[in-house]
Amino acid sequence: MLEIISYRDRLYVIIKMISDGNDRLPLWDPRESLTREGEILQRFQGLNGIPEVLDFYDEHSDSEEMVLVRRYIHGKVIHFGDRIKGTKIQQRAEGIVRELHDNGFVGLNLVSENLVLSKNNPYIIDLGSAVSLSEDEVSLRRFSELAYRDLKDLEALCD
């Protein structure tokens, strides 16, 4: 998968692209990941903390390439040790995670490079590893385990 930061139409964007030349990695399926991320981002447009999708050409289109263009979030990556525990930032981040969980998505990979703070608002900027309770045949027990892990990862990140 190729990921590019670009300036387009007077705003910065992230362009994620897969074509026949860059989609063969042995440990995961980047086409599935990019499809999932594009679908989740589109579904949650308007939710604070989810980047805006500008274009998405998925595997069902006539193009051989898959392209996801989303707004680039200017801000600071939240790192372990940034001490945001007990702040409104943590509360907002938990709200985003709970909204995704309430709608059946877990396994959000809440590591430091995937959570960005912009104008005191947290954003989850990579949802390619998320799984869906309804679409991925995840058992309720596994869903609960992943939801718990998401919240623990977020808590660790905020400490």
C-alpha positions in Angstrom: 0.0 0.0 0.0 1.3 3.4 -0.9 0.4 6.4 1.4 1.1 9.9 0.3 0.4 13.3 1.8 -0.6 15.8 -0.8 -1.9 19.4 -1.2 -5.1 19.4 -3.2 -7.9 22.0 -3.6 -6.3 24.1 -0.9 -6.2 21.4 1.7 -3.8 18.6 2.7 -5.0 15.1 2.1 -3.8 11.6 2.7 -3.9 9.4 -0.4 -3.8 5.6 0.1 -3.4 3.6 -3.0 -3.2 0.0 -4.0 -2.4 -1.2 -7.5 -1.1 -4.4 -8.9 2.5 -3.4 -8.2 2.2 -2.7 -4.5 -0.5 -4.9 -3.0 1.3 -8.2 -2.3 2.4 -8.3 1.3 2.6 -11.7 3.0 1.0 -11.0 6.5 -2.2 -9.1 5.6 -4.4 -8.3 2.7 -4.0 -4.6 2.0 -7.0 -4.6 -0.4 -9.3 -5.9 2.3 -7.8 -3.4 4.8 -8.3 -0.4 2.5 -11.8 -1.5 1.6 -12.7 -1.8 5.2 -11.1 1.5 6.2 -12.9 3.3 3.3 -16.3 1.8 4.2 -15.9 2.6 7.9 -14.8 6.2 7.3 -17.7 6.8 4.9 -20.2 5.3 7.4 -19.0 7.5 10.2 -18.7 10.8 8.3 -19.7 13.6 10.6 -18.6 11.9 13.8 -16.1 14.1 15.5 -12.8 12.3 15.6 -13.2 10.5 12.2 -11.4 12.1 9.2 -13.5 13.2 6.2 -13.4 11.0 3.1 -13.0 13.0 -0.1 -12.8 10.2 -2.6 -12.9 6.4 -2.4 -12.6 4.1 -5.4 -13.0 0.6 -4.1 -12.4 -2.9 -5.5 -16.0 -3.0 -6.9 -15.3 -0.2 -9.3 -14.0 -0.6 -12.8 -10.5 0.6 -11.9 -7.7 -1.8 -11.1 -6.5 0.6 -8.5 -8.0 1.2 -5.1 -7.7 4.8 -3.9 -8.8 6.4 -0.6 -8.4 10.1 -0.3 -9.2 11.6 3.1 -8.6 14.9 4.8 -5.1 15.1 6.5 -5.4 15.8 10.2 -2.9 18.5 11.2 -1.9 17.9 14.8 0.2 16.1 17.3 0.4 12.3 17.5 -0.7 11.2 20.9 2.2 9.2 22.4 2.4 7.0 25.5 3.3 9.2 28.4 1.5 12.4 27.1 -0.5 12.4 30.3 -4.0 13.1 29.0 -5.6 10.8 31.5 -8.7 12.4 33.1 -8.8 15.2 30.6 -11.6 16.2 28.1 -9.3 14.8 25.4 -9.4 11.3 26.9 -13.2 11.6 27.3 -13.6 12.6 23.7 -11.4 9.8 22.5 -13.4 7.3 24.6 -16.6 8.7 23.1 -15.3 8.0 19.6 -14.2 4.5 20.5 -17.5 3.8 22.2 -19.5 5.1 19.2 -17.5 2.7 17.0 -18.1 -0.2 19.4 -21.8 0.6 19.7 -22.0 0.3 15.9 -20.3 -3.0 15.9 -16.6 -2.2 15.2 -13.7 -3.2 17.3 -10.0 -4.0 17.0 -9.2 -0.3 16.4 -5.4 -0.7 16.8 -5.2 2.3 19.1 -1.4 2.7 19.1 0.2 6.1 19.4 0.6 6.7 15.6 -3.1 6.2 15.0 -4.4 8.8 17.4 -3.9 12.4 16.6 -4.8 15.6 18.6 -5.9 18.5 16.4 -7.2 21.7 18.1 -7.9 19.7 21.3 -9.9 17.1 19.5 -8.6 13.5 19.1 -8.9 11.7 15.8 -8.5 8.0 15.0 -6.7 8.2 11.7 -6.3 4.6 10.7 -9.2 2.1 10.8 -7.9 -0.5 8.4 -7.5 -3.1 11.1 -11.0 -2.8 12.6 -13.4 -5.8 12.5 -17.1 -5.8 12.3 -19.4 -8.0 14.5 -21.8 -8.4 11.7 -19.6 -8.7 8.7 -16.5 -10.6 9.9 -18.2 -13.5 11.7 -16.6 -12.5 14.9 -18.1 -14.3 17.9 -19.7 -12.1 20.6 -16.9 -13.3 23.0 -14.2 -12.3 20.6 -15.9 -8.9 20.0 -16.0 -8.3 23.7 -12.3 -9.2 24.1 -11.4 -6.8 21.3 -13.6 -4.0 22.7 -11.9 -4.5 26.1 -8.5 -4.4 24.5 -9.4 -1.2 22.6 -10.4 0.5 25.8 -7.3 -0.8 27.7 -5.0 0.4 24.8 -6.7 3.8 25.0 -6.2 3.9 28.7 -2.5 3.0 28.4 -2.1 5.6 25.8 -3.6 8.3 28.0 -1.5 7.5 31.1 
